[in-house]
Amino acid sequence: MKQYITLTIDGAQVRAVKGTSVLDAAIEYGICIPHLCHVPNLSDIGACRLCIVEHFKDGRSKVTTSCTLNVQEGMVILSNSEKIRKLRRNIAELLVAQAPNSRAIQDVAVRCGVKEVRYPFKNSDCVLCGRCVRVCTEMWGARALGFVGRGKERHVDFPLGVREEFCKHCGSCNMLCPMTITPCKGPMKTGEEYLCGKCESQLMITENRPDSCVWCELGKNFQCARYTQ
């Protein structure tokens, strides 16, 4: 028999099955917590940091990723406080500076309220979200992809840089990769990157309730968990 936990997210009482993450519980109740690396039914690693929330305990708040935080009885969560919005906006700004050629990341930046990019554009083809690695390992059991190197040298690759025979050629890694979704006007050339922001009108109906999920089209570009329910 399932055990249910009661917690508070942004002032609303939420019931969730024990073992559920705060992120999944929020999404189930229509509370929008932006995310990128999270994929339903795959393990969470908190790589993108977009889903950060404030967890209040013993009179103190701690900022943590909601995808890796399991619900607890009576816990209090703020997912859209001014502190969180500021931190999340900066994270989204860094992501779009890192990889502007992903419409998924551009859309996440819009959802997080990014108006300008203060960091130099790098035009990278990977943000280390780990979606491809996890789907390859956990869903298909192939382990054909993995993280290689440390620090600035960290990247996703085949073992020893060679595609092994046990790769199933399923294409799941490409389907989940946010970099496979290019901006509407096509790829941006190096030195000509910019913040798109043309889908900002999607958020007009959230002006009074910025923490509410409105099933905006933005989520489709990176398979927002709300669209997989």
C-alpha positions in Angstrom: 0.0 0.0 0.0 1.3 3.4 -0.9 2.1 5.8 1.9 1.3 9.5 1.4 3.2 12.5 2.7 1.7 16.0 3.2 3.9 19.0 2.6 3.6 22.6 1.7 4.8 24.1 -1.6 4.4 27.8 -2.1 1.7 27.9 0.6 -0.3 25.1 -0.9 -0.8 21.8 0.8 0.4 18.9 -1.4 0.0 15.1 -0.9 2.5 12.9 -2.6 3.6 9.3 -2.4 6.5 8.6 -0.1 9.7 8.5 -2.1 8.5 11.1 -4.7 10.7 14.0 -5.4 9.6 17.6 -4.6 9.9 18.4 -8.3 7.5 15.6 -9.3 5.1 16.5 -6.5 5.0 20.1 -7.6 4.5 19.3 -11.2 1.6 16.9 -10.3 -0.1 19.8 -8.6 0.5 22.3 -11.5 3.3 24.2 -9.8 5.9 25.2 -12.3 9.5 24.5 -11.3 11.7 25.0 -14.4 14.0 22.1 -15.1 16.1 20.7 -17.9 18.1 17.6 -16.9 15.1 15.9 -15.2 13.5 13.1 -17.2 10.6 11.1 -15.8 11.4 7.5 -14.9 15.2 8.2 -15.0 17.3 8.9 -12.0 17.9 12.6 -11.1 21.4 14.1 -10.7 20.6 17.8 -10.3 23.0 18.7 -13.0 21.3 21.8 -14.5 20.4 23.3 -11.1 17.4 25.0 -12.6 14.9 23.3 -10.3 16.4 24.8 -7.1 14.0 25.5 -4.2 14.2 26.8 -0.7 13.7 24.0 1.9 12.8 25.4 5.3 13.8 23.3 8.3 14.3 24.2 12.0 13.8 27.9 11.1 16.5 27.9 8.4 16.3 27.7 4.7 18.5 25.7 2.4 18.7 26.0 -1.3 18.7 22.6 -3.0 17.6 20.9 -6.2 14.0 19.8 -6.0 14.6 16.8 -8.3 17.0 15.2 -5.8 15.0 16.1 -2.7 12.4 13.6 -1.6 9.2 14.7 0.1 9.0 14.6 3.8 6.1 14.9 6.2 5.4 18.5 7.1 8.3 20.0 5.0 7.9 23.6 3.8 9.1 24.5 0.3 9.3 27.8 -1.6 9.9 27.3 -5.3 9.3 30.9 -6.4 10.7 33.2 -3.8 12.6 36.3 -4.9 15.9 34.6 -3.8 15.1 31.5 -5.9 14.0 33.5 -8.9 17.2 35.5 -8.8 19.4 32.4 -8.5 17.5 30.5 -11.1 17.6 33.4 -13.6 21.4 33.5 -13.3 21.7 29.8 -13.8 19.5 30.0 -16.9 21.5 32.9 -18.2 24.7 30.9 -17.8 23.1 28.0 -19.7 22.0 30.0 -22.6 25.4 31.7 -22.8 27.0 28.2 -22.8 24.7 26.8 -25.5 22.6 29.4 -27.3 22.0 27.0 -30.3 19.5 25.0 -28.3 15.9 26.2 -28.6 15.1 24.1 -25.5 17.7 26.1 -23.5 16.5 29.4 -25.0 13.0 28.5 -23.9 14.1 27.7 -20.4 15.8 31.0 -20.2 12.6 32.8 -21.2 10.6 30.8 -18.6 13.1 31.9 -15.9 12.8 35.6 -16.8 16.2 36.1 -18.6 16.1 39.4 -20.4 19.8 39.7 -21.3 23.0 37.6 -21.3 25.8 39.2 -19.4 28.2 36.3 -20.0 30.3 35.6 -23.1 28.6 33.2 -25.5 30.5 29.9 -25.9 28.3 28.1 -28.5 29.0 24.7 -26.9 27.2 21.6 -28.2 26.7 20.1 -24.7 25.7 21.4 -21.2 26.4 18.1 -19.4 22.7 17.6 -18.4 23.4 13.8 -18.6 20.0 13.0 -20.2 21.7 10.9 -22.9 24.0 9.0 -20.4 21.1 8.1 -18.1 18.7 7.0 -20.8 21.4 4.8 -22.4 22.3 3.2 -19.0 19.0 3.0 -17.2 16.4 2.5 -19.9 18.4 0.5 -22.5 21.1 -1.0 -20.2 23.7 -0.4 -23.0 26.1 1.8 -21.1 27.4 3.0 -24.4 27.8 6.6 -23.3 29.4 8.1 -20.2 31.0 11.1 -18.7 34.7 11.4 -19.5 37.3 13.6 -17.8 37.0 16.1 -15.0 36.5 19.9 -14.6 36.7 21.8 -17.8 37.7 18.6 -19.7 34.5 16.8 -18.7 32.4 15.7 -21.6 30.1 12.9 -22.9 31.6 10.3 -25.1 31.8 6.6 -26.0 34.2 4.5 -23.9 37.7 5.2 -25.3 36.1 7.4 -27.9 34.8 4.5 -30.0 31.2 3.4 -30.5 31.0 -0.1 -29.1 29.1 -3.0 -30.5 26.7 -3.0 -27.6 25.4 0.5 -28.6 21.8 -0.3 -29.7 21.6 2.6 -32.2 18.2 3.4 -30.7 18.6 7.1 -31.0 17.2 7.8 -27.5 20.3 9.9 -26.7 19.5 12.2 -29.6 15.8 12.4 -28.8 16.5 13.5 -25.2 19.4 15.9 -26.0 18.4 19.6 -25.7 21.0 20.5 -28.3 19.2 18.7 -31.1 16.4 21.3 -31.1 17.8 24.3 -32.9 16.5 27.9 -32.8 13.6 28.7 -35.1 15.8 30.7 -37.4 18.4 27.9 -37.5 21.8 27.5 -35.9 23.7 30.7 -34.9 27.2 31.2 -36.1 30.0 31.7 -33.7 30.3 35.3 -32.8 26.6 36.0 -33.8 24.9 34.3 -30.8 22.0 36.1 -29.1 19.2 35.6 -26.7 16.1 34.9 -28.7 13.2 35.6 -26.3 10.6 35.7 -29.0 8.4 33.2 -27.1 8.0 35.5 -24.1 4.3 36.0 -24.9 3.8 32.4 -23.7 4.2 33.7 -20.2 1.7 36.5 -20.3 -1.0 34.6 -18.4 1.5 33.8 -15.6 2.2 37.4 -14.7 0.0 37.2 -11.5 0.9 33.5 -10.8 4.5 33.0 -12.0 4.7 29.7 -10.2 1.7 28.2 -12.0 2.1 25.7 -14.9 0.1 26.9 -17.8 1.1 24.1 -20.2 3.0 26.6 -22.2 4.5 25.5 -25.5 8.0 26.2 -24.1 8.0 22.9 -22.2 7.5 20.8 -25.3 11.0 21.7 -26.6 12.8 19.8 -23.9 10.0 17.3 -23.0 8.9 19.1 -19.8 7.8 16.5 -17.3 4.3 17.9 -17.4 3.9 16.8 -21.0 4.8 13.2 -20.2 2.1 12.7 -17.6 
